[in-house]
Amino acid sequence: MLNIKTFNNSSIKLQGIPYYADCYNFWDLNLCSESFSSNAYDELIHRVSTGSQRPWNEDLMVIDFDNYNKEYSQYQSLLSKNVRRDIDQSEKKGFIFKEYDFNSFVHDFSEINYSQNTFKGSINPWYLNHIDFFEGSHSEGQHLWEDEKHYSKWYGIFKYLKHYKQGDVTTDEKLYAYCKVLVDGEMACIGQIFGHAKYLKQGLMFKLITSIVKDIINNKNIRCLIYSGAGQYPTWKNRMLFEKMKINVQF
């Protein structure tokens, strides 16, 4: 079991904890502001604190950064040769990783979601909402309910495409995979995450997640990265060194 401090206080809203408990009502500070301001948020946090809220009372998939002395090189050295090969393949094909402004790439976000719907036969219809539904999400800068230990970031895998547009705006790059990371004190949680189904064999998701590890592992405040429950894609998560573990959330 890993004991994790959230440093919860009245000035902020925890994001990873409610997202894992009720993702469609607590996925964004702007667009779900009513949920974050409601009694439902307080009741959810209370249930987590008493050990009665799934999935926080169950095994989660976790990378404990202390196991690697908070050094990315130690983490990277333990990745399998196949995973490192796939990451190299993605880089050779021109894919790059970076933090980005979600609202500038909503069109690609939607395209990725629809590609997954075609690939899987169906996904939750929430992901298939019109782009207007997602515009205005919190992205870049510090929200009123955030501080240096409580925040969210969008990360993505991109490729340069000259003259490429998002709607009427020329971006010269296309988003192929996305992930929202939610930081609650000593833990970072992977939130929304998908890759374009047509390009999954090019190592995009290995590149995305291991790059997120690289970006946050040296943060003195963050002790671990959590990727939802142990029942969802456990073998795939193991390949990136996520381990089944219980988290004792301390408020």
C-alpha atoms as one frame of an Amber mdcrd trajectory, in Angstrom:
protein
   0.000   0.000   0.000   1.178   3.483  -0.864   0.275   6.342   1.464  -0.433
   9.487  -0.543  -1.068  12.992   0.788  -3.474  15.160  -1.188  -2.889  18.411
   0.743  -6.595  19.060   0.342  -7.801  22.533   1.312 -10.818  24.787   0.853
  -9.209  26.832  -1.927  -8.819  23.996  -4.436 -10.795  21.176  -5.985  -9.253
  17.734  -6.250  -9.592  16.457  -9.823  -8.170  12.947 -10.136 -10.073  11.549
  -7.175 -13.574  12.574  -8.332 -12.763  11.788 -11.974 -12.064   8.134 -11.196
 -15.259   7.902  -9.162 -17.593   9.724 -11.577 -15.739  10.658 -14.757 -18.582
  12.158 -16.756 -19.595  14.622 -14.036 -16.080  15.579 -12.900 -13.935  15.698
 -16.043 -13.327  19.453 -16.323 -13.249  22.354 -13.867 -14.956  24.739 -16.296
 -17.560  22.559 -17.940 -18.377  20.632 -14.749 -18.234  23.618 -12.404 -21.713
  22.892 -11.035 -20.670  19.370 -10.030 -17.477  20.607  -8.381 -19.491  23.228
  -6.465 -22.190  20.825  -5.332 -22.721  18.648  -2.287 -22.051  15.666  -4.545
 -18.367  16.625  -4.671 -18.092  16.911  -0.890 -19.958  13.641  -0.380 -17.715
  11.858  -2.878 -14.549  13.103  -1.146 -16.011  11.980   2.194 -16.672   8.485
   0.845 -13.088   8.242  -0.365 -11.833   9.354   3.052 -13.876   6.615   4.752
 -12.827   3.907   2.300 -16.276   3.378   0.813 -15.811   4.818  -2.674 -14.802
   2.754  -5.682 -12.236   2.516  -7.173 -10.250   4.124  -4.378 -10.896   1.182
  -2.046  -9.665  -1.281  -4.701  -6.395  -2.099  -6.423  -5.205   0.541  -8.878
  -2.415   0.439 -11.460   0.449   2.575 -10.193   4.018   3.583 -11.032   5.711
   4.352  -7.713   8.467   6.808  -8.598  10.428   5.967  -5.452  11.069   2.518
  -6.950  13.230   4.284  -9.538  14.768   6.856  -7.172  12.731   9.422  -9.094
  15.096   9.021 -12.055  13.633   8.568 -15.524  16.757   6.778 -16.733  16.217
   4.038 -14.137  12.579   3.682 -15.159  13.441   3.663 -18.864  16.152   1.022
 -18.425  13.560  -1.453 -17.135  11.172  -1.068 -20.064  11.190  -4.078 -22.355
  13.146  -3.998 -25.595   9.897  -4.190 -27.542   8.443  -1.142 -25.795  11.632
   0.853 -26.361  11.629  -0.289 -29.995   8.068   0.943 -30.498   8.923   4.302
 -28.918  11.916   4.645 -31.233   9.682   3.750 -34.180   7.248   6.545 -33.340
  10.075   9.068 -33.126  11.560   7.955 -36.449   8.159   8.547 -38.053   8.190
  12.149 -36.845   5.837  11.916 -33.866   6.622  14.285 -31.002   5.338  14.672
 -27.450   4.357  17.946 -25.820   1.954  19.692 -23.479  -0.759  21.515 -25.400
  -3.858  23.688 -25.229  -6.851  21.363 -25.509  -9.121  24.016 -27.014  -6.784
  24.490 -29.980  -7.153  20.848 -31.050 -10.769  19.922 -30.317 -11.307  18.846
 -33.939  -8.491  16.298 -33.715  -9.720  15.203 -30.279 -13.078  14.400 -31.875
 -11.473  12.615 -34.843  -9.445  10.415 -32.480 -12.584   9.517 -30.546 -14.510
   8.594 -33.693 -11.595   6.466 -34.894 -11.790   4.522 -31.646 -15.537   4.114
 -32.047 -14.996   2.574 -35.493 -12.110   0.413 -34.272 -13.919  -0.952 -31.215
 -17.404  -1.090 -32.669 -18.628   1.366 -30.056 -17.377   3.556 -27.227 -19.257
   5.592 -24.643 -21.345   8.130 -26.588 -20.005  10.891 -24.330 -16.847  10.879
 -26.455 -18.895  11.354 -29.617 -20.477  14.646 -28.603 -20.175  17.520 -31.057
 -17.017  19.601 -30.657 -19.132  22.450 -29.227 -19.721  20.268 -26.168 -16.001
  20.222 -25.348 -14.993  23.761 -26.239 -14.210  26.020 -23.308 -12.585  23.267
 -21.273  -9.985  24.336 -18.742  -6.590  24.207 -20.421  -3.391  26.191 -19.905
  -2.900  28.562 -17.025  -3.961  28.063 -13.425  -7.653  27.737 -12.666  -9.212
  29.473  -9.673  -9.498  26.046  -8.028  -5.868  25.073  -8.699  -2.488  25.754
  -7.126   1.071  24.421  -7.454   0.088  21.045  -5.964  -3.354  20.684  -7.541
  -3.719  21.101 -11.296  -4.339  19.412 -14.647  -2.454  19.333 -17.942  -3.166
  18.059 -21.431  -0.375  16.127 -23.177  -0.361  14.897 -26.738   1.483  13.169
 -29.543   1.776  15.391 -32.614   3.190  15.366 -36.103   4.141  18.345 -38.247
   1.839  18.766 -41.244   2.375  21.936 -43.219  -0.813  23.996 -43.699  -2.849
  21.578 -41.555  -5.932  23.221 -40.022  -8.168  22.845 -36.979 -11.408  24.131
 -38.452 -10.436  27.509 -39.914  -7.224  27.860 -37.869  -3.896  26.767 -39.354
  -1.885  24.811 -36.785   0.720  23.120 -39.031   0.500  20.068 -36.783  -1.973
  17.292 -36.077  -2.850  15.623 -32.779  -2.714  11.809 -32.893  -3.027  10.868
 -29.210  -4.090  12.746 -26.094  -4.000  12.394 -22.325  -5.189  14.621 -19.509
  -3.147  14.298 -16.316  -4.766  15.273 -13.027  -2.472  16.131 -10.108  -3.826
  15.844  -6.560  -0.973  16.521  -4.152   1.481  13.614  -4.217  -0.237  11.693
  -6.996  -0.871  12.226 -10.690  -3.787  10.405 -12.315  -4.254   9.637 -15.989
  -7.660  10.947 -17.036  -9.032  10.991 -20.588  -6.689   9.106 -22.886  -7.024
   7.840 -26.450  -4.885   7.414 -29.547  -5.928   7.519 -33.175  -6.887   3.943
 -34.032  -5.211   4.003 -37.460  -1.799   4.751 -35.945  -1.724   2.675 -32.760
   0.794   0.223 -34.235   3.296   3.077 -34.554   4.046   3.181 -30.826   1.991
   6.294 -30.037   0.645   5.193 -26.674   3.952   3.881 -25.363   5.524   7.169
 -26.423   2.720   9.165 -24.780   2.713   7.491 -21.388   6.465   7.080 -20.968
   6.925  10.737 -21.957   4.435  11.738 -19.269   6.480   9.739 -16.774   9.602
  11.557 -17.941   7.896  14.935 -17.586   6.681  14.456 -14.014   9.008  11.932
 -12.340  11.448  14.633 -11.225   8.699  16.769  -9.702   9.550  16.804  -6.000
   5.869  16.875  -5.026   4.620  13.936  -7.138   5.317  10.418  -5.871   3.370
   8.273  -8.335   1.385   8.031 -11.554  -1.938   6.184 -11.431  -3.713   4.678
 -14.439  -7.185   3.657 -13.201  -8.122   0.185 -11.994  -6.300  -3.127 -12.116
  -9.117  -4.761 -14.059  -8.667  -2.585 -17.167  -5.901  -3.620 -19.608  -3.580
  -4.900 -16.832  -1.137  -6.656 -19.197  -0.740  -3.583 -21.385  -0.195  -1.371
 -18.349   2.359  -3.814 -16.952   4.441  -3.265 -20.085   4.914   0.351 -18.969
   5.703  -0.814 -15.420   2.378   0.004 -13.786   1.910  -2.300 -10.797  -1.234
  -3.379  -8.963  -1.356  -1.468  -5.704  -3.723  -0.002  -3.122  -3.556   3.712
  -2.469  -4.236   5.100   0.994  -5.461   8.601   0.201  -4.739  11.013   3.039
  -6.716  14.228   3.252
